[in-house]
Amino acid sequence: MREFRSVVRVAGPILAVSGIGDAGYNEVVQVLLPDGTTRMGQVLESRKDVAIVMVFGGTRDLDCDITAVRFTGKPLVMPVSREMLGRIFSGSAEPIDGGGRVVPEKEMEISGYAINPTRREFPQDSIETGISAIDGMNTLVRGQKLPVFSGSGLPHSMLAAQITRQARVRGSEEQFAVVFVGMGITHEEARFFTQEFSKTGARAHTVIFLNRADDPAIERIITPRLALTAAEYLAFDCGMHVLVVMQDITAYCEALREVSAAREEIPARRGYPGYMYTDLASLYERAGRVIDRPGSITQLPILTMPDDDITHPVPDLTGYITEGQIVLSRELHRKGVYPPIDVLPCLSRLMQGGIGKERTREDHANVSSQLYAAYARGRRLVSLVAVIGDEGLTTVDRLYLTFLERFEREFVGQKTEEGRSFAESLDRAWDLLSIFPREELRRIDPAFIEKYYRGDTG
């Protein structure tokens, strides 16, 4: 371990140390402040005889003349163990639940390792979230990354907590765990999540990482990487199916922008760094399954779109990397529908691999397609009625308007403590579709109509 007292520049969370030309990228450093306290940092860049260091605790109270920086020569590692289940950690992986430190079974680099493309297994089999609008129409598949696009004031925190509580995999022999990551969340949100998980028993199979809004923003750079390292251990060392819920990716990207500005880098779109796509990909691509390994990592990142703008760089780049999206609607929220999921712009590109006979139910794909078609037609009719009135509507048109209202209230809408199985969601869908005459269900196999249709059989 080498120690230097040659801090030559401080800018935001970044400091520059001269006299060292062989610092390694991502090498861990210890910053010794004048008051005797120590902060952890990481090397971002090494050029000529200067190392650029990112300090996770911030650089407040730092004195350039007497501050010492120790270079450890090692990358940042994290102790991992099954004992992490049921525990709550800070954004820097320090226990904050009153328990002691985790007794490590091994140590892992937090930067992770890319899964060899030739060893990746195509995501298949589903995760049941208990949310009909997701399970029925945008099924989450093990090994998938499916982001939730939300906006300020929408109940994404409540939805994240509900999914964390209710999520499970089918099959009694399967081991399941959840890793919940809060980035830039308020103390009230942190208290809400911990209380929700504790009172429902979900905390026993959950690992929680919380980076609060008043914690150093720079800490958010490592928080998701620590959480994903824990997920990789549980998935690929312990053989568990792990769901990683990350909120809020936008706060993470704001921290990236802060570091980029401190480094005086040339900004790209809206001031975000040009490498943000690559950085986000380094997080999202840690999801997946490995051939001949029993576990999987599935990601459900939640991000808030500034001004509800889906073309904002954060949701835009996320959409390029991930396999679909769940979109929350402000209009449905105003109507009092919870969760306010607007199914029309939603998509799960890997859904077909996780549904069907012996996975969810044989009629799942047909029912989902018919629900989309009926809801889309209902929305078009609402727009038409707003322009020309409803005098010219046919009897069938009026059925679609009835379906639209009931679909939003009875299928999309559900209680915060209500978890529905795949079968319950599909049965509820048939209750709605059965208001139509059979000839209107053109996207469903006649054999399924004969088996599940609940309308007039006379």
C-alpha positions in Angstrom: 0.0 0.0 0.0 1.5 3.3 -1.2 0.7 6.6 0.5 0.9 10.0 -1.3 0.4 13.6 0.1 0.3 15.2 -3.3 -3.3 16.2 -3.9 -3.1 18.9 -6.5 -6.7 19.5 -7.4 -10.2 19.0 -6.0 -13.4 19.4 -8.0 -16.7 18.2 -6.6 -16.2 14.5 -5.7 -13.0 14.3 -7.7 -9.4 14.8 -6.6 -6.2 14.6 -8.5 -3.1 13.1 -7.0 0.3 13.7 -8.6 3.5 11.6 -8.5 1.9 8.3 -9.3 1.8 7.0 -12.9 0.9 3.4 -12.5 -2.4 3.5 -10.7 -4.8 0.9 -11.9 -8.3 1.6 -13.3 -10.9 1.0 -10.6 -8.1 0.6 -8.0 -9.4 1.3 -4.4 -7.9 4.1 -2.5 -8.2 5.4 1.1 -8.4 9.1 1.6 -7.1 10.1 5.1 -8.6 13.5 6.1 -7.0 15.9 8.6 -9.4 15.0 11.3 -8.3 11.4 11.2 -11.4 10.0 9.4 -11.0 7.8 6.2 -13.1 7.9 3.1 -13.0 5.3 0.3 -12.3 6.2 -3.3 -11.7 4.6 -6.6 -9.3 5.5 -9.5 -11.2 6.8 -12.5 -8.2 7.6 -14.7 -4.4 7.4 -14.6 -2.3 9.5 -17.0 1.4 10.5 -17.0 2.1 11.0 -13.3 -1.5 12.0 -12.2 -4.3 9.7 -10.9 -7.9 11.0 -10.9 -9.8 9.6 -7.9 -13.5 9.6 -7.2 -14.2 9.9 -3.5 -17.4 8.2 -2.4 -17.9 10.2 0.8 -17.3 13.5 -1.0 -14.4 15.9 -0.6 -15.8 18.3 2.0 -13.3 19.3 4.7 -10.5 18.0 2.6 -7.2 19.9 2.9 -5.0 19.5 -0.1 -1.8 20.2 1.8 -2.0 17.5 4.4 -4.6 15.0 3.1 -3.0 11.6 2.4 -4.2 9.2 -0.3 -3.3 5.5 0.0 -3.4 3.3 -3.1 -4.2 -0.3 -2.2 -3.4 -1.9 -5.6 -6.7 -3.8 -5.5 -10.1 -3.4 -7.1 -13.2 -2.8 -5.0 -14.4 -6.1 -3.7 -17.5 -7.1 -1.6 -17.9 -9.8 1.0 -20.9 -12.0 0.1 -22.8 -14.7 1.9 -26.2 -16.3 2.2 -26.4 -14.3 5.5 -27.2 -11.2 3.4 -30.8 -12.4 2.9 -33.0 -10.5 5.3 -30.4 -7.8 5.9 -30.4 -4.0 5.1 -27.3 -2.3 3.9 -26.4 1.3 3.1 -25.5 2.4 -0.5 -21.9 1.4 0.3 -22.8 -2.0 1.7 -22.5 -1.1 5.4 -25.1 -2.9 7.6 -27.7 -0.4 8.8 -30.2 -2.8 10.4 -28.5 -3.1 13.8 -26.9 -6.5 12.9 -23.2 -7.2 12.7 -21.1 -7.4 9.6 -21.8 -10.3 7.3 -19.4 -13.3 7.7 -18.1 -13.7 4.2 -18.2 -16.9 2.3 -16.2 -15.3 -0.5 -15.2 -11.9 -1.9 -16.2 -10.7 -5.3 -15.3 -7.7 -7.5 -18.2 -5.3 -7.7 -17.5 -4.5 -11.4 -18.7 -8.0 -12.2 -17.9 -10.1 -15.2 -19.7 -10.1 -18.5 -21.5 -13.4 -19.2 -19.8 -15.1 -22.2 -22.4 -14.8 -25.0 -21.8 -18.4 -26.0 -22.7 -19.4 -22.4 -25.8 -17.3 -22.2 -29.1 -19.3 -22.1 -32.1 -17.8 -23.7 -34.4 -16.4 -21.0 -37.4 -18.6 -20.4 -39.9 -19.5 -17.6 -41.6 -16.7 -15.9 -41.6 -14.8 -12.6 -45.1 -14.2 -11.2 -45.4 -10.6 -9.9 -49.0 -10.8 -8.8 -49.8 -7.8 -11.1 -52.3 -8.7 -13.8 -51.2 -6.0 -16.3 -47.7 -7.4 -16.1 -48.3 -11.1 -15.7 -51.2 -11.3 -18.1 -49.9 -9.0 -20.9 -46.2 -8.2 -20.3 -44.9 -11.3 -18.6 -41.6 -11.0 -16.8 -39.2 -13.8 -17.8 -36.3 -15.2 -15.8 -33.1 -13.6 -17.0 -34.9 -10.6 -18.6 -34.4 -6.9 -17.9 -37.8 -5.1 -18.0 -37.8 -1.5 -17.0 -40.7 0.5 -15.5 -41.0 4.0 -17.0 -42.7 6.3 -14.5 -43.1 10.0 -13.7 -42.9 12.3 -10.7 -45.8 11.7 -8.4 -46.8 8.4 -9.8 -47.0 5.4 -7.4 -43.9 3.6 -8.7 -42.6 3.2 -5.1 -45.8 1.4 -4.1 -45.6 -0.8 -7.2 -41.9 -1.7 -6.5 -42.8 -2.6 -3.0 -45.7 -4.7 -4.1 -43.8 -6.6 -6.7 -40.9 -7.2 -4.2 -43.5 -8.6 -1.7 -45.4 -10.8 -4.1 -42.9 -12.0 -6.7 -42.3 -15.7 -6.9 -41.4 -18.5 -9.3 -43.4 -21.5 -9.9 -42.2 -24.8 -8.6 -41.6 -25.8 -5.0 -38.1 -26.9 -5.7 -37.0 -23.5 -7.0 -35.2 -21.1 -4.7 -36.1 -17.4 -5.1 -34.7 -14.2 -3.7 -35.1 -10.5 -4.3 -32.4 -7.8 -4.2 -34.0 -4.3 -3.7 -31.9 -1.3 -4.5 -33.0 2.3 -3.5 -30.9 5.1 -5.1 -31.5 8.7 -4.1 -34.7 7.8 -2.2 -36.1 9.9 0.7 -36.0 8.8 4.3 -39.8 8.4 4.1 -39.5 6.1 1.1 -36.7 4.1 2.9 -38.9 3.7 6.0 -41.9 2.7 3.8 -39.9 0.0 2.0 -38.4 -1.5 5.1 -41.7 -1.5 7.0 -43.5 -3.1 4.0 -41.0 -5.9 3.6 -40.9 -6.6 7.3 -44.6 -6.7 8.1 -45.4 -9.0 5.1 -42.5 -11.4 5.7 -40.9 -10.6 2.3 -37.7 -9.3 4.1 -36.7 -12.9 4.9 -35.8 -13.6 1.2 -34.8 -10.0 0.4 -31.4 -8.2 0.4 -32.0 -4.4 0.7 -29.5 -1.7 -0.3 -30.5 1.9 0.5 -28.8 5.0 -0.8 -30.8 7.9 0.6 -31.2 11.4 -0.9 -29.0 13.0 1.7 -26.2 10.4 1.3 -23.3 11.4 -1.0 -24.6 11.4 -4.6 -21.3 9.9 -5.7 -22.1 6.8 -3.6 -24.9 6.0 -6.1 -22.3 5.1 -8.6 -21.4 1.9 -6.7 -24.7 1.1 -5.0 -26.2 -0.8 -8.0 -22.9 -2.6 -8.6 -22.8 -3.8 -5.0 -26.4 -5.0 -5.2 -25.8 -6.8 -8.5 -22.7 -8.5 -7.0 -24.8 -9.9 -4.2 -27.4 -11.0 -6.9 -24.6 -12.8 -8.9 -23.5 -14.6 -5.8 -27.0 -15.8 -4.9 -27.8 -16.7 -8.5 -24.7 -18.4 -9.8 -23.0 -19.6 -6.6 -26.2 -20.5 -4.6 -28.4 -21.5 -7.6 -31.2 -19.1 -6.8 -33.5 -17.2 -9.1 -33.0 -13.6 -8.2 -35.1 -10.6 -9.0 -33.3 -7.2 -8.8 -35.5 -4.2 -8.3 -33.6 -0.9 -8.8 -35.2 2.5 -8.1 -34.4 5.1 -9.3 -32.1 4.7 -12.3 -32.6 8.4 -13.1 -31.0 9.3 -9.8 -28.1 7.1 -10.7 -27.7 8.9 -14.0 -27.7 12.3 -12.3 -24.7 11.1 -10.2 -23.0 10.1 -13.4 -23.6 13.6 -14.8 -22.1 15.1 -11.6 -18.9 13.1 -11.9 -18.7 13.9 -15.6 -19.0 17.6 -14.9 -16.4 17.5 -12.2 -14.0 15.8 -14.7 -14.8 18.6 -17.1 -15.8 16.1 -19.8 -17.5 17.3 -23.0 -21.2 16.8 -22.3 -23.6 15.0 -24.6 -27.4 15.1 -24.6 -28.8 17.3 -21.8 -25.4 17.4 -20.1 -25.2 13.6 -19.6 -21.8 12.0 -20.4 -21.4 10.5 -23.8 -20.6 7.1 -22.3 -23.8 6.9 -20.3 -25.1 4.2 -22.8 -22.1 2.0 -22.1 -22.3 2.6 -18.3 -26.0 1.7 -18.2 -25.3 -1.4 -20.3 -22.6 -2.5 -17.8 -25.5 -2.7 -15.2 -28.3 -4.1 -17.3 -26.2 -6.7 -19.1 -25.5 -8.4 -15.7 -28.9 -9.9 -16.0 -29.3 -13.3 -17.6 -29.0 -17.1 -17.3 -25.9 -19.3 -17.8 -26.1 -22.7 -19.6 -25.9 -25.6 -17.1 -26.2 -23.3 -14.1 -29.5 -23.4 -12.2 -29.8 -19.7 -11.1 -30.8 -16.6 -13.0 -30.8 -12.8 -12.5 -33.8 -10.8 -13.7 -33.9 -7.0 -13.5 -36.8 -4.7 -13.0 -35.2 -1.2 -13.1 -37.5 1.7 -12.3 -36.9 5.2 -13.6 -38.7 8.5 -13.5 -39.0 10.4 -16.7 -38.4 14.1 -16.3 -41.5 16.0 -17.5 -43.0 12.5 -18.4 -40.7 12.7 -21.5 -40.1 9.2 -22.8 -37.5 10.6 -25.3 -35.3 11.8 -22.4 -31.8 10.3 -22.5 -32.3 8.0 -19.5 -35.5 6.1 -20.7 -34.3 6.4 -24.3 -31.0 4.7 -23.7 -32.6 2.2 -21.3 -35.1 1.2 -24.0 -32.2 0.4 -26.4 -30.6 -2.0 -24.0 -33.5 -3.7 -22.3 -36.1 -6.1 -23.6 -39.3 -4.0 -23.4 -40.9 -1.6 -20.9 -43.7 -1.1 -18.5 -45.2 2.4 -18.7 -47.2 4.1 -16.0 -49.9 6.5 -17.1 -50.7 9.8 -15.4 -54.2 9.7 -17.0 -55.0 6.4 -15.3 -53.6 7.7 -12.1 -56.0 10.6 -12.2 -58.8 8.1 -12.7 -57.8 6.4 -9.5 -56.6 3.2 -11.2 -53.8 1.4 -9.4 -51.4 0.4 -10.7 -51.7 2.9 -13.5 -50.1 0.7 -16.1 -50.9 1.9 -19.7 -50.7 -1.5 -21.5 -50.7 -0.1 -25.0 -47.1 1.3 -25.0 -45.9 -1.6 -22.8 -44.0 -4.5 -24.2 -42.2 -7.6 -23.0 -40.1 -8.9 -25.9 -39.2 -12.2 -24.2 -42.8 -12.9 -23.1 -43.4 -15.7 -25.6 -40.5 -17.7 -24.1 -42.0 -17.7 -20.6 -45.7 -18.4 -21.2 -47.8 -21.2 -22.5 -48.6 -24.8 -21.6 -46.7 -26.1 -18.6 -45.4 -22.6 -17.9 -48.4 -20.4 -17.3 -51.4 -21.7 -19.2 -52.1 -22.8 -22.7 -54.4 -19.9 -23.6 -52.1 -17.2 -22.3 -50.7 -15.9 -25.6 -54.1 -15.8 -27.4 -55.8 -14.1 -24.4 -53.1 -11.4 -24.2 -53.3 -10.7 -27.9 -57.1 -10.4 -27.8 -57.0 -8.1 -24.7 -54.6 -5.7 -26.6 -56.8 -5.7 -29.7 -60.0 -5.0 -27.7 -58.5 -2.3 -25.5 -56.9 -0.6 -28.5 -60.2 -0.5 -30.3 -61.9 0.8 -27.2 -59.4 3.6 -27.0 -60.0 4.5 -30.7 -63.7 4.6 -30.1 -63.3 7.0 -27.1 -61.4 9.4 -29.3 -64.0 9.1 -32.0 -66.9 9.7 -29.6 -65.1 12.8 -28.3 -65.3 14.3 -31.9 -68.6 13.2 -33.3 -70.6 11.9 -30.4 -72.0 8.4 -29.8 -75.1 8.4 -31.9 -73.6 6.4 -34.7 -72.1 3.7 -32.6 -73.2 0.1 -33.2 -74.1 -2.4 -30.5 -70.7 -4.0 -30.8 -69.0 -0.6 -30.6 -70.8 0.0 -27.3 -69.5 -3.4 -26.0 -66.0 -2.2 -26.7 -66.5 0.9 -24.7 -67.9 -1.2 -21.8 -64.9 -3.5 -22.1 -62.6 -0.5 -21.9 -64.0 0.8 -18.7 -64.2 -2.6 -17.0 -60.7 -3.6 -18.3 -59.1 -0.5 -16.6 -61.1 -1.0 -13.4 -61.2 -4.8 -13.0 -58.1 -6.1 -14.8 -55.5 -3.4 -14.6 -56.7 -2.0 -11.3 -56.2 -4.0 -8.2 -55.5 -3.4 -4.5 -52.1 -2.8 -3.2 -52.2 -5.9 -1.0 -53.8 -8.0 -3.8 -51.6 -10.6 -5.5 -53.1 -12.6 -8.4 -51.8 -15.8 -9.8 -51.4 -16.4 -13.5 -54.6 -18.4 -13.5 -56.5 -15.7 -11.6 -55.4 -13.0 -14.1 -56.3 -15.1 -17.1 -59.7 -16.1 -15.6 -60.4 -12.4 -15.0 -59.5 -11.7 -18.6 -62.0 -14.3 -19.8 -64.7 -12.7 -17.6 -64.1 -9.5 -19.5 -63.7 -11.0 -23.0 -66.9 -13.0 -22.6 -69.0 -9.8 -22.9 -68.3 -10.1 -26.6 -70.0 -12.5 -28.9 -67.7 -15.4 -29.9 -67.2 -14.2 -33.4 -65.5 -11.0 -32.1 -62.7 -13.1 -30.4 -60.8 -13.5 -33.7 -57.3 -13.8 -32.0 -58.2 -16.8 -29.9 -58.1 -20.4 -30.9 -61.6 -21.8 -31.2 -60.6 -24.7 -28.9 -59.7 -22.2 -26.1 -63.0 -20.3 -26.7 -64.9 -23.6 -26.3 -63.0 -24.4 -23.1 -62.9 -21.0 -21.3 -65.6 -18.7 -22.8 -68.1 -17.7 -20.2 -70.7 -15.8 -22.2 -74.1 -16.9 -23.5 -73.7 -20.5 -24.8 -77.2 -20.6 -26.1 
